[in-house]
Amino acid sequence: QVQLVESGGGLVQAGGSLRLSCAASGRTFSSTAMGWFRQAPGKEREFVARISWSGGARLYADSVKGRFTISRDNGKNTVYLQMNSLKADDTAVYYCTASSTITTMPNYWGQGTQVTVSS
């Protein structure tokens, strides 16, 4: 079992930055692929970014490439999402996920943190 707790969401103006954090506990964090998904009002949940257990492999949605960076600190059991040049379209609830590999469906989800970008 893995417990995921997100933090760092909030209200920011367009063009601004936020850093989300996700603290993991339970299963061995260093052997687990981690990721971020988001869901905007009235839309389906979508993939944002994922990172392998070692940090050596990363995947990004086209909509966030060049603006968002996913990273992890296995010593702190924490994964981060640095979000720069935020747009109104980035407004959503952001969910932290854990999975066996970087391409398999997430097995665990956090409760989500709200990010609101004002234009």
WOVEN-V91775 format. One record per helix or strand of 3 or more residues. SS is the DSSP state (alpha for helix, beta for strand). FROM is the first residue (numbers start at 1). TO is the last residue. If there is no record, write none. Layout:
SS_FROM_TO + SS_FROM_TO
This chain:
beta_2_7 + beta_10_13 + beta_18_26 + alpha_29_31 + beta_33_39 + beta_46_51 + beta_58_60 + beta_68_73 + beta_78_83 + alpha_88_90 + beta_92_99 + beta_113_118
